[in-house]
Amino acid sequence: MKQYLRMILFVLVMATITSGVLLGVEALTAERIKNNQDAKIKAAILDAHDIEYTISSINETFDAEIEIVTVGDWTFYVNPDTDAVTFSINGGGVWGPIEGILTLESDFETIVDVSILQQEETPGLGGVIAESQYLETFVGKVMVPDFQINKDPAANLPNEIDSIVGATNTSKRFQDLMNEDYIAAKAAWLSQE
């Protein structure tokens, strides 16, 4: 019986020590993780606006080149030189959330850039949504009357691109989240004028 009590005591002591170590590591790395996430978002925004930066100067470049405008729950990132506007787009994909940013020209209709910051879609299928070659097809397209990702083999209209082959559900969900966030962001953006 004493042997079992010693074993239970040993397991409890080891669990406490391990938990303490893990909590300590989390506390030590939490700020670094947040800084890296902030840098990732700032880099995506600077890239969307075609602004050069280095890793060591990303914060200073971002602060000097991008104006932050908050309207209600929306945060807009504006390039004062071009009046291009960036905002977050988020929604549910097939296997998890899709998070990214959408950058529009000053007309708030024409797409300058789409970047995906996080997605959990199937690699090689829906995961194509985050590949630069696919995202480049969005450039120059318009968000009005609504943005369409379609399987139609006909030539695309100014508000259409081709869907991802084999990933119809991902394409549909991404189209829907882009349109929903665009409508809400546009309403917020126009409310400040």
N, C-alpha and C positions, 0 to 999 in steps of 0.2 A: 504494500500500500504506500509506504514512504517513497518507493521508487516512482510510482505514478504521480505523486504529489510533486516530487522534484522535477519530473518531466514537464508537468503542467506549469510549474513556476518558471522553469527555463524557457518554455515557449512564450509565456506572458512577458518575461523580461526581454526576450529577443524581439517580440512584436512591438513592444514599447520603444526599444532602441531604434528599430527599423523605421517605425512611424516618425520618430523624432528626427532621424536623418532625412527622410523624405520631405517632411515639412520644412526643415532647414534649407534643403536644396531648392525647394519651391520658393521660399522667401528670398533666397539669394538671386534666383534667376528671373523672378517675376518682372522686375523693372527692365531687364535686358530684353525679355520676350516682348514686352509692350513697346519698347523702343524699336525693335526690329519690325514689328507689325506696322508701326507708324511710318518707318522708313520705306517699307514695301508699298504702302498706299501713296506716300509722297512721290516715290519713284514712278509709280504707274501714272500719277497725275502729270508729273513733269514730262514723262515720255509722251503722253497723249498730246501735250502742248508743244512737243518737239523742242523742249528746253534742255540744254546740256547741263550736266552736273557731274560731280564725282561723289563717291560714297562719303568721303570726308566732308564735303561741302553741301550735302543734300539738304540739311535743315536751313542753312543760310540762303541757299539758292531758292528753295521753296518760299521762304519768308519774303525774299526780295522780288520774286517773279509772279507769285500767285496771291490773289486777293480772296479772302474767305468771306462769303456772304451767307448769313444764317437767316432763313425765313421760316418761322414756325418750327416744324420738326426737320426741315430740310437744310442741309449744308451744301452750298454751291462753291466751287473753286473756279475763279475767273482769271483769265489771262488778260490783264489790262491792255496789252499791246494789240490783241486780236479780238477781244471781247468773247472769245470762245469760253464755254461754260461746261464744267464737269460736275457730275453728281453720282451718287451710289445707286446701283441697281441690285436688288436682292429678291430672291424667291426660291421656291422649292423646285428642285430638279426631280429626276426619277428616283435617284438613290440618296439624295441629300441636298443641302442648300447650294444654290449657285449665287456667288457674290462677285460683283464687279463694279466697274465704273463706265459711264457713258459720257462722252465728250461731244458737244454739239457746237456748230458755228454760232455766230452772234444772232442768226435768225431763229435760233432755238428749234430748228427742224432738221438741218443737215448734219449727218453723222461725220465727225472728224476721227473718232477712235472709239473702240470698245475693247476693254481689257477685263479678263476674268482673273480675280484674285483667289477664289476658292471654288472648287467644284468636286463632286464625288461621283461623276458619271462613269460609265463603263469605259476603261481604256480602249482606244482604237475604234470605239463607236461614239457614244455620247460624249466621251472625253475630248473628242475633236473640237468641241465647243471652246476649249481654251487654247487651241493651237493658233499661232499667229497667221498662218496661211489662210485659215478659215475666217478669222476675225478681220482680215484685210478686205474681205468681200463686203463688209458693212460700210466701209469708207465711201463717202459721197452719196449714200442712200439717204432717204428722208423718212422721218417718223410720222408723216401725215399722208393720207387721212389716218392710217394706222400702219404699223410696220408688219410685214408678212414674211415668214420663212416657209416656203412652199415646195411641194414635190412636182409641181406643174412643169413639164418640159419646155413650155413656151418661154420666149424671151422675158426676162424680168422687167417689171415696171420700176420706176424710180424708188418705190417703197418696198421692194421685194428682193430677197436673195434666195438661193437654193437651200433646201434642207440638207441635213447631214444624212448621207446614205446609211440606212440601217439604224438610225436613231430618231425616228419620227417623234416619239414621245419627248425626248430631250429638246428637239427643235421646237415643238409646240409649247412646251413649258417655258423655254427661254423667250420665245416670241411673246407669250402672255406676260411674263414678268417685265420685259422691256416696255411693252405697251402700258401696263398698269402703272409702273413707276414713272414713265414719261408723262402720262396724263396728270398724275399727282404733282410731280415736280414742276410741270409747266404751269399748273394752277398756282402753285406757291410762287414761282418766279414772276408770273404776271401780276400777282397781288401786290408786289412791292413797287410796281411802276406807277 
